[in-house]
Amino acid sequence: MVHLDSDVELSGYWPSPWPAESGGPRRQKVAASPGLNLTQGESLDSTIRETGGWAVMTVQRNPGELYLLCGGGLLPGEFPPHFRKSSSHGWVERIDPISLETLNRSKDLPSGGWLWCGAIVAHQNGDLYAVNGRYIFRFDTQCNVIAERELPFDGPFNGLVIMSDGNLVTRNLGFREDDSACFLIIDPENLNILGDPVLLDRRCMGRFSSDRSEDGEFIYTTTEKDIIRLNYMNSNLVVDSWKRSYEIVGEAQSDAWDTTIGDNRIWMMDMGRPPGWMRPGKAEQRAFGFSLTDETENLVFANHGSPFAWNPGPPLFDPSRKILVHYDSFNGGVVGHLCPTGGMAEQIWRIEAHNYLQMMVFKDTGELIIEDAELPPHFGGERMKAEAVVVNIETGEEISRVASGAPSLGMFSTPGFSRDFYVASLLGTLARVYIQG
């Protein structure tokens, strides 16, 4: 049985409600911290900060300790990932959780020229780690760089997971037709690469998830048409025989982004490859659920119906309520499905919104965080606007909404410390959304 990351203290991670992107290695995006609990007569307000870069995500360490990862900002006309020889640095900040002002800032972090959204985690040893472009860094709590290392692959790295023994795993972004996937196991003490890189003869575009079970510790990653699994043991990764295909024969699909794990299933969406990467997809948006143990159990959700779909991220699955939320960013529409264990899935709601956000749900209240953003998506020029929207995940009822700055374009929402949450944007804004006083 797959557990809720928010219910247990995960070895390797700092014991906070949100120590990593998506809340933990299974990428469930279920917040254990108290929800907004919006009541009648209350509404939302927001504080919006321009970071001057590419705002990726925030993570929590101790109560009140909030860390922000920023990559180098894109200029008008630049499309991610972008290679720029100069002015391509990123940085990490500790920020005030209320005002969003900078309290401590790292030095400018080299990226090897690659502008992309990296990742940041709070480790059980008390330090923080981040990937930026093709570099990995270790920081103390004041954002001072303790160690850094250039990674042995010419491209940006996409995702950072801590294994149960404390080792780090990262992998490159497969955005080119002939990219191979390069998994690296990294010693948290000195950032040495442990063993040889694990190379797959196929590209893996999305970030990867990790599950810890009675059968072992595994990493799941999407290729162009499949989900494959790597077995982690004794600081080694080996591809095993487990595989699931999300290919719809005869459809011009595009690659999936991240996977999420819950209720003994792995969940994902296709149609993630942007039109600028290789061949554009022409199919409608679909979501998928695959049993981790029964290869005959495959769920396919085709509820959007419009061709040329696109999304910049994964779906959300709430394991405690058995609800899957998936969306089509380009054509619009956010859909909720009830997916009982071993039973038939049923659509329970649909709302018309253009969501690009890495969604989040508060476990105690069922308040789902999505966004509704202006179209069309682009990465420079005139600034678009977006609103953060709070929805009841069980009914689809909109509870409240408020301006959240620029569209997230695939970046992350994260919980706050007291009836609030944060929304980051590729276009540079960071918003704190809170209950209006």
N, C-alpha and C positions, 0 to 999 in steps of 0.2 A: 504494500500500500504506500502510495506517495504521500508524504506529510506536507503540512503547511510550513513554509519557511518561517512565517511569522509566529508560529506556536513553539518553536524550539530555539535553543541557543546553538547556533551553527559553529562548529569548531572551524578555526581558521579566520573567522570574522570577528570584529569587535562587537561586543554584546550591546548593540543599539537597535532601535526599531527599524532603521533603514541604513545599513552600513555599505550598501552597494547599489549599482543600477538595478532597477526592477525589484529591489528589496532583498534579493538573495539569488543563489545560483540556479534555482528552478524558474526564475523570471516570472513569478506569479503576480507581482505588483499588488499584493494584498497588504495593506498597512495595518499593523497591530496597534499603533498609537490611536488614542481616542479620535473619533470622527468629528465632523463639524456639528452634527446634531442640530441642524437648522430647524428652528421652530417658527410657527406662524408669527408674522410681524418682523422677523429678522431678515436681513439681506446681506449681500456680499459687497465688499470693497476691495481695492487692490492698490498696492504700491508697486510701481514699475521702474526698473533701473535699466539704463543703457550700459552694457558692459564694455562696449568697444571691441568685442571679439565675437566668437561663436560660442554662445552659452549652451553647454551640453547638459549638465545635471548638477544636482546637489546631493550630498550624503551627510548623514548624521554620525557623530561620534558620541560624546557624553551629552547630557541634557544642555541645550543651548549652544552646542558646538556644531556649526554648519559649515560645510566646505563646498566650494563651487569650482568646477572645472570649466575652463574656457579654452577653445582652440583659436587659431588665427582666423580673423574675420574675412569673409569673402568680399571682394570688390564687385561693383556692377559688371555683369557679363561673365563672371567666373562661375563655373558649375562644379559642385563637389563630386568626387574628391578633386582637388586642384593642386598642381605642383607649382610652387613659386620659390625661387632660389632665395629671395630675401623677404623679410617681414612675414615670415610664416610661423612665428613662435606661438606657443600657447602659454598658459599659466594656471596656477591653483591659488585660490584665496580662502581664507577663513573669513566669513562675513557675519555681520550682525543679523540675527534671525528676524528682527523686526524691521529695521531701516534698510537692510541689504547693503549697508556701507561696508567697505573693506576694512577688516581689522588687521590681517596679515596677508602678505602676498609673496608668492615665490618669485624667484628670478624668472626672466624670460626663458621658456623651455624650448630647446631645439626640437624640430619635427622631422629633420631630414628633407625639408621642403614640402612635405605633404600636409595639406589642410584637410582635416577630417575630424569627425567627432570621436574622441577616444573614450576612455572610461576611467573611473576612480573608485577605489575601495578603501575601507577602513579595516585594517588587519588586527588580529587578536594580539599582536605584539605591541599595539598602541600607535604604530605609524600608519601613514597613508601611502598608497601606491597609485600611479596613474600611467596610462599609455597616451602618448601624443604623437601622431604621425607614426614614424618608425622607431621611436624611443620609448623606453620605460624608465620611471623615476620612483625613488623612495623619498618620502618627506617626513619630517617630524611634525608635531602638532602646531608649530608656528610657521609651517609651509617652507621651511628651509630644506633644500635638497641634500639628502644624506648620500645618495648614490644615484647614478644614471648609467644607462647603457643603450647604445645603438643596436637595433635588432637586425638580424642577418637576412633581410628580405627587402627589396626595393619597392616599397608600397606602404600605405597606412595600415595600422593594426586596428582591429574592430572587436572590442570586448575584452574583459578581464575578469576572470573567475578565480576564487581561492578554493583549493581542494581541502579535504578534511585534515591533511597533514600540514597545512599551512603553505604549501607550494602554490605558485601562481601559474595560470595558464592563459595565454593569449593567442590570437590567430589573426592573420592578415585579412583584408577586405578583398573579396574576389569580384572586382568590377570590370576586368578586362576579359575578352573572350578566351584567352589562353592562360589565364591565371591558374596556378595550383594553390591548394590550401596548405599553409605552413603553420602547424601547431607548435608552440614552444612551451616547455616547462621551465619555470624560473625560480631559482632559490631566493626566498624573500630576504635573506640576510645580506647578500652581496650582489644580487641580480645576475649571478652566473646562470647560463643556460645549462640545464641538466640533461645530459644525454644528447643524442642527435635530434634535430628538428624532425617532426613527424609530417611527412609530405604526402598529400593526396593528389592523384593525377586528375583533379577536377576542381572547379572553383566553388567556393562557399561564400556567399554574399552576406548572409545575415549573421548576427551575433549568435553565440551558442549557449546552451543551457547545460546544467550539470545536475544529476540526481544521485542521491545516496540511499541505497536500499540494502535489504538483507542479502541480495545477490551480488552486491558490489557497488563500486562508484563508477559512474559513466558520464560521458559527454555526448550530447546529441547536437548534430549540426545539419543544416540543409544544404544540399547541392542543387543543381539546376532542376532536377526532377525527383530527387529522393531525399529522405532523412536517413542518415547513417549514424552509427554509434561507435564510440571509442571507449575501451575499457581502461580505467586508470588503476594501476597497482604498482607499488614500490617505485614511485617516481617515474613511471613509464606509461605511455599511451599506446594502445594497440587497437586497430580497427577490427571489430568482431563481425559475426555473420548477421547480426540484427539489421534489418533494413525495411523501410516502408516507402512506397512510391506515391507521390501526389500527382502524377501525370494524368491528364485527361486526354485520351487519344483523340487526335483530330483538332485539338484546340491550340491556338497560338498563345500559350501561357508564357509568363516570365517568372524568374526565380523568386523563392520565398525569402523573407527576412528571418527574424528570430523565431525560435520555438519557446513554448511555455509548457510546464509539466504540472498536471494536477489530476487527481482522482484516477490514477493508474493509466492516464492517457497523455499523449503529447499532442499539442494543438499548434496550428500555424495557418497562415494565409499565403496564397500565391500572389502573383501580379505585383511584385515589389520592385522590379527593375525599372528605373526611370527611363524615359524615352531616349535620353542621351547616352545610355550604356548599351552598346551592342544593338541587337534587333529589338524594336519595341514590341511589347505584348499587345494583342488585340482581343483577348478573351474577356469575359466578365469576371468579377471578383468572386472568389470562392474561399471558404474556410474549411479546415480539415481537422478531424480528431482521429488519432490512431491509438489503439490499445498497445500498451507496452509489452503485454504478455500473449495476446491473442492476435495472430497476424491476419485472421479473417475479419476482424472487427474494424471497419473503416467507415468513418462518418464524413459525408461531404455536404456542405451547406452552400447552396447556390440560390441566394435570395435577393441579389441586387439587380441582375438582369440586364445591365447596360454594358456594351462592349468598351474596349480601351480603358479598362479599369486600372487604377494605380493606388498604391498605399506605401507609406514610408516606414512601416513597422509591423509588429505582430498583433494578434488579437489579445484579449484578456479573458482568462477563465478563472472564475471564483469557485474554488473547490468546496467551500462550505455550503454554498447555495446551488452548486452545480449549474452555473449560468455562464455561457459563452457569449462574449460581446465581440462583434467583428464589423468591419466598415469598408466602404469604398471612398477614399479621399477625393478622387477626381470627380466622380459622378454624384457623390453625396449619398448619405444614408448610413445610419448606425443601427445594427440589429442585435437583439438579445434572444438567445435560445436557451431553454431549459434542457439540460442534458443529464438525465438521471443515470446513475450507475447501472449498466446493463439494460437500460430501457431505451425507448424511442425518444429522439430529440424532438422538441416542439418550439416553434417560433412563438415568443410571448410578447414581443414589442418591436417597434421600429420607430425611429425618429429621423427627421430630415435635418441633417447637419453635415458639414464638411470637417471631419475630424482628421488631424494629422498627428495628434499627440500620442505618446506612449502613455496609455491610460493608467489609472490607479483606482482602487476601491478601498474604502475603509471597512475593515472586517466587522466592527461592532454595529455600525449604522447602515451599511449597504449603500452608502453614498458613493456613486461612481463619478469620476472626474474625466470628462472629455473636453473637446473644444469645438467651436464652430468658427471657421476661418473663411476669409474672403478668397476668391479665386481670381485669376489662375495663379498657381504657384510659380514663383521665380525667385531669384537669389540676389537681386540687386535692383537699384533704381528706386522707384516710388515705393514707400513702405505700405504694406498691407496691414490689416487689422484683424484681431481675433478676440474671441471671448472664451473664457473658461466657463464650462457648464457643469453644474452638479445635477445628477440624475439618480433617481431611485433605481437600483440595478434590478429589482424584482418586477417593477411595473413599467419602467421607461418614462415615468413621470418626471418632467423637468421641475427641479426644486428652486434653482436660482442660477443666475449668470452674471458675469461682470467682465469688463475689458481686461485682457491679459497681455497686451502689447502686440508684438508681431506673431504671426502663425508659428507654431513650434516646428513644423516641417520635420517631424520624426524625433524631436528631442523629448526630454523626460519630465513628467510630473512626479513630485515627491511630497511626502507628508511633512508638516511642520511640527511644532512643539505644543501648540495650544489653539485648537480649533482653526487651523490654517493649513495651507499647502503652497507649493511653489511650482511654477511652470517656466521652463527654459525654452529658448528659441534659437534656431540656427541663425536667424537674422540679428541676434545680439541682445535681445531683451531678456530680463529675468523678472518675473512677477511673483509677489507674495499675495495670495488671496486669503482674506480673513473675514470674520463676522464684523459687520459695520457696528461701531459703538453707538 
